[in-house]
C-alpha cells in the first residue's frame, strides 16, 4: 500500500499493479488527482465497506481488474456508502448504464485527454456524476419510461407509501429543478443561494428519499401520488 501525504480530500485508488513507475495509466491518473490536491492511498485490495467511508472517492483502475477476482459487482457493493469512480476503462468495456444503475459515480476512459479528466474530477468533487451525455440521456429515458409503466399498474396504497411531506418547501423546489435538468449553478442562480447551499440541500434530499444520484431522485419524484407543491 502506498500513501501520499496532503491536507486535502482523501481518496483511495485501487490498482492491481501499484507500482506507479511501471503503470503509465496509473501514473497519469494519480498525477491528475494530485493536481486536484487529493490525499491518496493506493493499494491492490479493496477497502472494507466500513473503512471506505473515510474516503471521499474510491477510484478503480478498471482495466487492471480483469486479471483479479474483483468484478463490477464486487466493486459496486461499496457504492451504497462510497463514491466509486472507474478509470482506465477501454472504450469496449460495455454499456455504461450498468455501472450507472449500480451506483457508480463516473467513468474515465483510456483515451480521455488530461483536460477532460480534470474537468470530470472537478464535476465529481461538486457532487455531480461523470458519464457520457448519451448514457445519462438513455438512462433517464429508461427510468422515466419504467416509472410511468409502474405508475399505471401500481395501486393507490403503493403510491401513498412515498410521502413528499418529508421534504421542506425549498427541497421540493430543488427536486422540481433537478427533474427539469438544472445543474447546481443554475439552481443556485434561480433560488439566489450559493452552489454550496444547493449541494447541502441535495445531499439532504438524497438522504430523505434514499436516492444515490439525480436519476434515482427523478425516479422517486415520478412515483409520487401527488405533484410536488
GUFI-661149 format. One record per residue (C-alpha): residue in three letters; chain; z, x, y. Coordinates in steps of 0.05 Angstrom, whole numbers, m for minus. Layout:
<recs>
+------+------+--------+--------+--------+
: code : unit :      w :      u :      v :
+------+------+--------+--------+--------+
:  ALA :    A :      Z :      X :      Y :
...
+------+------+--------+--------+--------+
</recs>
This chain:
<recs>
+------+------+--------+--------+--------+
: code : unit :      w :      u :      v :
+------+------+--------+--------+--------+
:  UNK :    A :      0 :      0 :      0 :
:  UNK :    A :    m18 :     25 :     70 :
:  UNK :    A :     20 :      3 :    133 :
:  UNK :    A :     m5 :     16 :    203 :
:  UNK :    A :     45 :     11 :    260 :
:  UNK :    A :     38 :    m33 :    321 :
:  UNK :    A :     79 :    m81 :    361 :
:  UNK :    A :     28 :   m137 :    359 :
:  UNK :    A :      6 :   m191 :    309 :
:  UNK :    A :     18 :   m178 :    236 :
:  UNK :    A :    m39 :   m185 :    186 :
:  UNK :    A :    m47 :   m169 :    112 :
:  UNK :    A :   m113 :   m140 :     85 :
:  UNK :    A :   m128 :   m148 :     11 :
:  UNK :    A :   m178 :    m98 :    m17 :
:  UNK :    A :   m190 :    m74 :    m88 :
:  UNK :    A :   m203 :     m3 :    m61 :
:  UNK :    A :   m152 :     10 :     m7 :
:  UNK :    A :   m178 :     80 :      9 :
:  UNK :    A :   m209 :     69 :     77 :
:  UNK :    A :   m246 :    135 :     74 :
:  UNK :    A :   m286 :    113 :     13 :
:  UNK :    A :   m294 :     40 :     31 :
:  UNK :    A :   m341 :     35 :     91 :
:  UNK :    A :   m338 :    m41 :     95 :
:  UNK :    A :   m262 :    m39 :     96 :
:  UNK :    A :   m262 :     17 :    147 :
:  UNK :    A :   m308 :    m23 :    193 :
:  UNK :    A :   m267 :    m86 :    188 :
:  UNK :    A :   m199 :    m51 :    195 :
:  UNK :    A :   m223 :    m15 :    257 :
:  UNK :    A :   m243 :    m81 :    289 :
:  UNK :    A :   m176 :   m111 :    272 :
:  UNK :    A :   m142 :    m51 :    304 :
:  UNK :    A :   m185 :    m63 :    366 :
:  UNK :    A :   m153 :   m132 :    368 :
:  UNK :    A :    m84 :    m98 :    363 :
:  UNK :    A :    m63 :   m124 :    295 :
:  UNK :    A :     m6 :    m92 :    257 :
:  UNK :    A :    m37 :    m84 :    188 :
:  UNK :    A :    m12 :    m80 :    117 :
:  UNK :    A :    m68 :    m60 :     68 :
:  UNK :    A :    m57 :    m70 :     m7 :
:  UNK :    A :    m94 :    m85 :    m72 :
:  UNK :    A :    m47 :   m140 :    m94 :
:  UNK :    A :    m39 :   m209 :    m62 :
:  UNK :    A :     28 :   m220 :    m29 :
:  UNK :    A :     71 :   m276 :    m56 :
:  UNK :    A :     67 :   m344 :    m22 :
:  UNK :    A :    135 :   m332 :      9 :
:  UNK :    A :    122 :   m262 :     36 :
:  UNK :    A :     52 :   m281 :     60 :
:  UNK :    A :     82 :   m326 :    113 :
:  UNK :    A :    105 :   m266 :    153 :
:  UNK :    A :     32 :   m251 :    168 :
:  UNK :    A :    m10 :   m288 :    219 :
:  UNK :    A :    m71 :   m276 :    174 :
:  UNK :    A :    m87 :   m252 :    105 :
:  UNK :    A :   m157 :   m220 :    106 :
:  UNK :    A :   m190 :   m215 :     38 :
:  UNK :    A :   m245 :   m164 :     21 :
:  UNK :    A :   m282 :   m216 :    m19 :
:  UNK :    A :   m337 :   m171 :    m47 :
:  UNK :    A :   m286 :   m124 :    m79 :
:  UNK :    A :   m250 :   m182 :   m112 :
:  UNK :    A :   m308 :   m194 :   m160 :
:  UNK :    A :   m282 :   m136 :   m202 :
:  UNK :    A :   m210 :   m162 :   m203 :
:  UNK :    A :   m174 :   m222 :   m231 :
:  UNK :    A :   m169 :   m256 :   m164 :
:  UNK :    A :   m215 :   m317 :   m157 :
:  UNK :    A :   m225 :   m361 :    m96 :
:  UNK :    A :   m176 :   m409 :   m129 :
:  UNK :    A :   m123 :   m355 :   m133 :
:  UNK :    A :   m134 :   m337 :    m60 :
:  UNK :    A :   m136 :   m409 :    m36 :
:  UNK :    A :    m67 :   m422 :    m66 :
:  UNK :    A :    m39 :   m383 :     m7 :
:  UNK :    A :    m77 :   m425 :     43 :
:  UNK :    A :    m26 :   m481 :     45 :
:  UNK :    A :     21 :   m439 :     87 :
:  UNK :    A :    m21 :   m379 :    108 :
:  UNK :    A :    m85 :   m368 :    148 :
:  UNK :    A :   m134 :   m339 :     96 :
:  UNK :    A :   m198 :   m306 :    120 :
:  UNK :    A :   m253 :   m276 :     76 :
:  UNK :    A :   m293 :   m215 :     98 :
:  UNK :    A :   m347 :   m171 :     68 :
:  UNK :    A :   m380 :   m232 :     37 :
:  UNK :    A :   m450 :   m230 :     10 :
:  UNK :    A :   m500 :   m278 :     41 :
:  UNK :    A :   m508 :   m304 :    m30 :
:  UNK :    A :   m434 :   m318 :    m41 :
:  UNK :    A :   m445 :   m393 :    m46 :
:  UNK :    A :   m432 :   m457 :     m8 :
:  UNK :    A :   m384 :   m446 :     49 :
:  UNK :    A :   m358 :   m517 :     43 :
:  UNK :    A :   m317 :   m499 :    m19 :
:  UNK :    A :   m273 :   m447 :     16 :
:  UNK :    A :   m270 :   m492 :     79 :
:  UNK :    A :   m244 :   m551 :     38 :
:  UNK :    A :   m196 :   m504 :      2 :
:  UNK :    A :   m162 :   m488 :     69 :
:  UNK :    A :   m195 :   m420 :     82 :
:  UNK :    A :   m197 :   m408 :    158 :
:  UNK :    A :   m261 :   m367 :    163 :
:  UNK :    A :   m314 :   m323 :    131 :
:  UNK :    A :   m346 :   m258 :    155 :
:  UNK :    A :   m409 :   m231 :    123 :
:  UNK :    A :   m432 :   m160 :    105 :
:  UNK :    A :   m490 :   m166 :    154 :
:  UNK :    A :   m447 :   m191 :    213 :
:  UNK :    A :   m451 :   m147 :    275 :
:  UNK :    A :   m386 :   m119 :    303 :
:  UNK :    A :   m390 :   m162 :    365 :
:  UNK :    A :   m397 :   m225 :    322 :
:  UNK :    A :   m336 :   m204 :    280 :
:  UNK :    A :   m295 :   m191 :    343 :
:  UNK :    A :   m315 :   m259 :    370 :
:  UNK :    A :   m294 :   m291 :    305 :
:  UNK :    A :   m227 :   m256 :    303 :
:  UNK :    A :   m213 :   m279 :    375 :
:  UNK :    A :   m230 :   m351 :    356 :
:  UNK :    A :   m185 :   m347 :    295 :
:  UNK :    A :   m128 :   m320 :    338 :
:  UNK :    A :   m135 :   m382 :    382 :
:  UNK :    A :   m124 :   m427 :    322 :
:  UNK :    A :   m197 :   m444 :    310 :
:  UNK :    A :   m237 :   m437 :    246 :
:  UNK :    A :   m296 :   m389 :    237 :
:  UNK :    A :   m354 :   m415 :    195 :
:  UNK :    A :   m428 :   m425 :    206 :
:  UNK :    A :   m443 :   m483 :    252 :
:  UNK :    A :   m486 :   m514 :    198 :
:  UNK :    A :   m427 :   m512 :    150 :
:  UNK :    A :   m379 :   m546 :    198 :
:  UNK :    A :   m431 :   m599 :    213 :
:  UNK :    A :   m446 :   m612 :    139 :
:  UNK :    A :   m372 :   m614 :    121 :
:  UNK :    A :   m356 :   m661 :    178 :
:  UNK :    A :   m413 :   m708 :    157 :
:  UNK :    A :   m390 :   m706 :     85 :
:  UNK :    A :   m317 :   m721 :    102 :
:  UNK :    A :   m334 :   m776 :    151 :
:  UNK :    A :   m381 :   m808 :    100 :
:  UNK :    A :   m328 :   m804 :     47 :
:  UNK :    A :   m276 :   m832 :     95 :
:  UNK :    A :   m319 :   m892 :    113 :
:  UNK :    A :   m331 :   m908 :     40 :
:  UNK :    A :   m256 :   m902 :     27 :
:  UNK :    A :   m240 :   m949 :     84 :
:  UNK :    A :   m287 :  m1002 :     57 :
:  UNK :    A :   m253 :  m1002 :    m11 :
:  UNK :    A :   m181 :   m990 :      9 :
:  UNK :    A :   m130 :  m1046 :     15 :
:  UNK :    A :    m92 :  m1064 :     77 :
:  UNK :    A :    m29 :  m1036 :     44 :
:  UNK :    A :    m62 :   m969 :     34 :
:  UNK :    A :    m82 :   m966 :    107 :
:  UNK :    A :    m13 :   m982 :    133 :
:  UNK :    A :     15 :   m921 :     96 :
:  UNK :    A :    m12 :   m877 :    152 :
:  UNK :    A :     23 :   m894 :    217 :
:  UNK :    A :     m4 :   m869 :    283 :
:  UNK :    A :     64 :   m883 :    316 :
:  UNK :    A :     88 :   m815 :    293 :
:  UNK :    A :     44 :   m785 :    348 :
:  UNK :    A :     60 :   m784 :    422 :
:  UNK :    A :     12 :   m814 :    472 :
:  UNK :    A :    m12 :   m745 :    493 :
:  UNK :    A :    m22 :   m725 :    420 :
:  UNK :    A :    m63 :   m788 :    407 :
:  UNK :    A :   m107 :   m770 :    466 :
:  UNK :    A :   m117 :   m700 :    438 :
:  UNK :    A :   m136 :   m728 :    370 :
:  UNK :    A :   m189 :   m771 :    404 :
:  UNK :    A :   m217 :   m710 :    440 :
:  UNK :    A :   m216 :   m667 :    376 :
:  UNK :    A :   m253 :   m723 :    340 :
:  UNK :    A :   m305 :   m722 :    395 :
:  UNK :    A :   m316 :   m648 :    382 :
:  UNK :    A :   m278 :   m619 :    441 :
:  UNK :    A :   m251 :   m548 :    435 :
:  UNK :    A :   m183 :   m525 :    463 :
:  UNK :    A :   m210 :   m502 :    530 :
:  UNK :    A :   m247 :   m568 :    540 :
:  UNK :    A :   m185 :   m608 :    522 :
:  UNK :    A :   m143 :   m566 :    570 :
:  UNK :    A :   m192 :   m579 :    627 :
:  UNK :    A :   m195 :   m653 :    612 :
:  UNK :    A :   m119 :   m661 :    610 :
:  UNK :    A :   m104 :   m610 :    665 :
:  UNK :    A :    m59 :   m568 :    619 :
:  UNK :    A :    m63 :   m497 :    594 :
:  UNK :    A :   m100 :   m478 :    530 :
:  UNK :    A :    m34 :   m452 :    502 :
:  UNK :    A :     m3 :   m521 :    513 :
:  UNK :    A :    m63 :   m552 :    477 :
:  UNK :    A :    m52 :   m504 :    419 :
:  UNK :    A :     21 :   m523 :    415 :
:  UNK :    A :      3 :   m597 :    414 :
:  UNK :    A :    m49 :   m586 :    359 :
:  UNK :    A :      0 :   m548 :    315 :
:  UNK :    A :     49 :   m607 :    324 :
:  UNK :    A :     m7 :   m657 :    306 :
:  UNK :    A :    m26 :   m616 :    245 :
:  UNK :    A :     46 :   m617 :    221 :
:  UNK :    A :     56 :   m691 :    233 :
:  UNK :    A :     m9 :   m711 :    199 :
:  UNK :    A :     m6 :   m659 :    143 :
:  UNK :    A :    m73 :   m632 :    166 :
:  UNK :    A :    m93 :   m559 :    156 :
:  UNK :    A :   m152 :   m558 :    203 :
:  UNK :    A :   m192 :   m601 :    252 :
:  UNK :    A :   m237 :   m631 :    199 :
:  UNK :    A :   m177 :   m657 :    159 :
:  UNK :    A :   m147 :   m684 :    225 :
:  UNK :    A :   m212 :   m722 :    239 :
:  UNK :    A :   m210 :   m750 :    169 :
:  UNK :    A :   m138 :   m771 :    180 :
:  UNK :    A :   m156 :   m807 :    245 :
:  UNK :    A :   m213 :   m843 :    210 :
:  UNK :    A :   m164 :   m872 :    159 :
:  UNK :    A :   m121 :   m908 :    210 :
:  UNK :    A :   m119 :   m983 :    203 :
:  UNK :    A :   m118 :   m989 :    279 :
:  UNK :    A :   m153 :   m946 :    332 :
:  UNK :    A :   m110 :   m895 :    368 :
:  UNK :    A :    m87 :   m923 :    434 :
+------+------+--------+--------+--------+
</recs>
